[in-house]
Amino acid sequence: AAGIQTRGASYLIIDRNFFHDNGDNVFCGSSGCVYDNVNRDHAIYTASSNSLIANNVFARHRYGWAIQVQTHTGYPSSNLRIMNNTFAHPNPDRDGHIVFNVGDGEPISNVTIENNIFYNPRNAMIEGTSEHVPGLVIRNNLTTAPQLTTNLDTTGAVIAGNQLSTNP
């Protein structure tokens, strides 16, 4: 289950929260409930515009990501700032603490990820599903991971001042 879901929100501020141990790897559908590990449970699902996620702590999201930036029909994600957060401990089955997931053809654009600490993500800070995110800025982050992104097209992105393979 989501800690916070922001489908269609604008001018949202998520500030100074502690998100931890979100998810239980149980999926309940029309045929009942089953245990699986498909990563459905995230601290924040956001399909919003002109929003800020800042000064939060995210820890131990074993069945999803700390933040999923997503889109839905009629709900693009744009002008999102993810700043001054601390992310800790990996999802053992997926890369990154943040995932970009474009759905239904709506775009994700103008996202700034800046001044965050990413402690012990699996392989990279950010996972994508092969998206290109116009206006992407990844700046001044510190991570223990050896790379910034996996499966994300960073063509044209501003990438500067990040410290990889660094223990905070």
Steps between C-alpha positions, in 0.01 A plus 500: 500500500608856443596725783386801293344504152482832315321432173406831340623719786659839439709722723546220753769513770609180677747619761665360816354148516641159590389224261616151598432131446220571253345192339426143585537324162137383508287559191123470534291471188171345392640150562608576856837590649839359407854571612720628220799723453403726212569826678160660524550684827669841497525778757392765247327448165496837328330609179499869584614836374680792661574293811779466756619192690758626749673433833357149540659174613418180308615166644465128421251484212551132418190459281516814291675833471513800730362719219329395179464788256222385270238617254143400422255609232440869561761513777850586381783555747679830448696760691579264787784574744644220715746674732689457828367150576677198648434156348632191679523125437423313179207335340669161450318436169514838324755773432476847647306682767306701239330357192358678194201318351328652198151363453222569254715721279504801732844660542728546796693827462700761688604293801781619727669252736742701708696493829382153607682215673444150356640240738541146370256489206533195278730597207380860445313792657226512238327230292304567183299297260694627197350849515641826383414779745532844335630761743653244738754640748703267725731720702709494820382162630710257700462122458673181600393357161748479210261668251224760495239326287399173339259471205452876477582706191691802635558663159494876551482472879700732725718269708754673722672481836380152597726280713484128417629210711527731799400409854323785676 
